Amino acid sequence: MLVRWEYGVHPLPITIRIGATMPLTTSSVGLVFLAHLPSALTSPLLGDHDPAGVAAARQAVLDHGFAHTSEAMIPGVTSVAAPVLTASLPLAVALALPSRTDATELAAVTADLVETTTRMSAELGGAA
């Protein structure tokens, strides 16, 4: 569920309301939660998704430390999200960028996001 939205420097064709929920398998935020929440919580929400595909998506987030989607939810928008691991449930921080963002800038933004969420995790007493 989206709890806060901060507008950045890139104008984006997005209208997302606070309280909106993101799908587990097609949004970067959902993929972060899919990877870090217990399967007992996420499995009932997955419906008919391919178990092997879900396992691969979950493992990719765990391996890389972030999730990335492009044009999955909103045409023209790329999103990257990383977990904030607390002592209880995980949180996620996501950034939305124009899909035309070049690979170098996206890599730099992603590295900054992962560094920031790792520090947040440590400050909140979670696993970093």
VOLO-799978 format. One record per residue (C-alpha): residue in three letters; chain; x, y, z. Coordinates in pm, 1 decimal. Layout:
! VOLO-799978
ala_A_X_Y_Z
...
//
This chain:
! VOLO-799978
met_A_0.0_0.0_0.0
leu_A_133.8_339.6_-94.7
val_A_166.9_556.0_215.9
arg_A_364.2_853.9_86.0
trp_A_452.8_1010.6_-248.2
glu_A_719.7_1274.8_-301.5
tyr_A_740.7_1443.9_-640.3
gly_A_1086.2_1462.8_-794.4
val_A_1251.1_1652.1_-1076.4
his_A_1115.2_1435.9_-1360.0
pro_A_759.2_1505.8_-1471.4
leu_A_584.5_1168.9_-1494.1
pro_A_242.5_1070.0_-1630.6
ile_A_134.0_923.2_-1297.4
thr_A_-173.7_960.5_-1085.7
ile_A_-139.2_726.1_-789.9
arg_A_-328.3_790.1_-472.0
ile_A_-211.6_732.9_-118.7
gly_A_-364.6_403.1_-9.8
ala_A_-329.7_242.2_-352.0
thr_A_-200.3_-113.6_-346.8
met_A_65.7_-242.8_-583.1
pro_A_52.2_-588.9_-741.5
leu_A_304.5_-842.2_-610.3
thr_A_442.3_-962.1_-942.7
thr_A_432.5_-660.6_-1174.6
ser_A_545.1_-370.0_-957.5
ser_A_889.1_-311.7_-809.9
val_A_735.1_-253.3_-466.5
gly_A_530.8_-572.5_-492.4
leu_A_837.1_-772.4_-591.2
val_A_1024.7_-644.0_-284.9
phe_A_741.0_-757.2_-59.6
leu_A_713.7_-1086.9_-246.9
ala_A_1081.4_-1150.2_-173.2
his_A_1080.2_-1046.2_192.0
leu_A_743.1_-1146.8_330.8
pro_A_673.4_-1507.5_431.4
ser_A_518.2_-1721.3_158.6
ala_A_225.8_-1788.1_393.6
leu_A_129.3_-1420.7_352.1
thr_A_198.2_-1383.8_-19.4
ser_A_85.8_-1719.6_-162.9
pro_A_-288.7_-1656.8_-115.4
leu_A_-253.2_-1334.4_-316.0
leu_A_-76.8_-1490.8_-613.3
gly_A_-366.2_-1681.8_-766.1
asp_A_-263.8_-1879.0_-1073.9
his_A_91.2_-1743.8_-1110.5
asp_A_356.7_-1991.6_-1220.8
pro_A_533.7_-2112.6_-901.8
ala_A_870.9_-2137.2_-1081.3
gly_A_834.7_-1781.0_-1211.8
val_A_741.1_-1652.5_-866.4
ala_A_1038.5_-1832.3_-710.0
ala_A_1272.3_-1688.3_-973.9
ala_A_1137.5_-1334.2_-921.7
arg_A_1173.1_-1369.5_-545.4
gln_A_1530.2_-1497.6_-575.9
ala_A_1631.3_-1220.4_-818.1
val_A_1527.4_-955.6_-564.3
leu_A_1711.5_-1135.6_-284.7
asp_A_2024.5_-1172.4_-501.7
his_A_2032.9_-813.1_-626.3
gly_A_1891.6_-634.0_-321.3
phe_A_1633.1_-444.9_-527.8
ala_A_1353.0_-489.7_-780.9
his_A_1323.3_-315.1_-1115.6
thr_A_1027.4_-288.8_-1350.4
ser_A_987.4_-89.3_-1668.3
glu_A_659.3_-5.3_-1839.0
ala_A_495.5_-275.4_-1624.7
met_A_234.9_-63.8_-1450.1
ile_A_245.2_268.6_-1630.9
pro_A_366.7_325.5_-1986.2
gly_A_671.3_550.6_-1992.3
val_A_769.4_478.2_-1632.3
thr_A_1050.8_269.8_-1487.4
ser_A_1050.2_188.4_-1117.3
val_A_1315.6_57.1_-883.9
ala_A_1245.8_-43.7_-522.9
ala_A_1457.0_-167.9_-234.5
pro_A_1362.3_-309.1_104.4
val_A_1394.6_-145.5_441.2
leu_A_1425.0_-442.1_673.8
thr_A_1295.0_-368.8_1021.5
ala_A_1270.3_-587.0_1330.5
ser_A_912.6_-673.9_1228.8
leu_A_771.0_-636.9_876.4
pro_A_971.7_-508.2_580.8
leu_A_904.9_-173.7_416.9
ala_A_991.2_-68.4_62.8
val_A_1113.8_255.2_-88.1
ala_A_1059.4_298.5_-460.5
leu_A_1165.8_553.7_-716.7
ala_A_977.7_621.3_-1038.8
leu_A_1170.6_750.3_-1337.9
pro_A_1098.9_807.9_-1703.9
ser_A_1159.5_488.8_-1904.4
arg_A_1396.4_687.2_-2123.9
thr_A_1640.5_713.6_-1829.5
asp_A_1975.1_585.0_-1954.4
ala_A_2133.8_274.8_-1803.2
thr_A_2417.0_467.4_-1634.8
glu_A_2180.6_703.6_-1454.1
leu_A_1949.4_416.5_-1357.9
ala_A_2244.0_219.9_-1214.5
ala_A_2357.7_523.1_-1012.7
val_A_2007.5_590.9_-880.1
thr_A_1965.3_223.6_-790.8
ala_A_2299.7_214.9_-606.1
asp_A_2202.1_527.0_-408.4
leu_A_1863.0_375.8_-326.0
val_A_2014.2_48.3_-202.7
glu_A_2273.3_235.8_5.2
thr_A_2001.9_453.0_160.1
thr_A_1765.4_166.0_238.6
thr_A_2051.0_-36.6_385.5
arg_A_2129.2_253.1_622.5
met_A_1760.0_287.2_706.1
ser_A_1743.4_-84.0_786.4
ala_A_2039.8_-55.6_1023.4
glu_A_1893.6_252.1_1194.5
leu_A_1558.3_75.4_1243.3
gly_A_1721.4_-229.4_1398.8
gly_A_1661.9_-466.1_1111.1
ala_A_1894.7_-685.7_915.4
ala_A_2108.4_-485.2_675.7
//
